[in-house]
């Protein structure tokens, strides 16, 4: 079993929220998806980590850098209520 983490940010109501997720993966079993063990969301990074149960300071530092990078490189595009009826795949 392996444990890994993800961190990203998202702008909601003009506030930046940190999302921290802790997963358990089982590489010894084929076709078994990682299991979400804990999840934290908050406008304060440290509180988001606490909610997700991340206590290791080195892991928190890595997650903070990962979250900050997502803020610089990521972009959310809201699609809304788009109807895909009568649309075809380009090809």
C-alpha positions, 0 to 999 in steps of 0.5 A: 500500500502507498499513500499519496496526496494532491493539492490544488486551489479553486476560486469560489465567490472571489476567495481562493480555497485550498483542496487537500486530498489523501489517497491510498493506492494498492499497486500490487493489485491490478485495476484497483483505483486509489481510495480517497482516505481524507479530504480537506477544503478551506481558505487557509492552507494549514486548516485544509491540511489539518482537516485532511489529517496531514501532519507531516511538515515536509509533506505540507510544504510539498503540497503548498508548492503543488497548490501554488503551482495549480494557481499559476497554471490551472484554469477552470472553465465553466461549461454550464448547461450546454446541450450536446444533442445533435453534435458530432465528433470531429474527425 
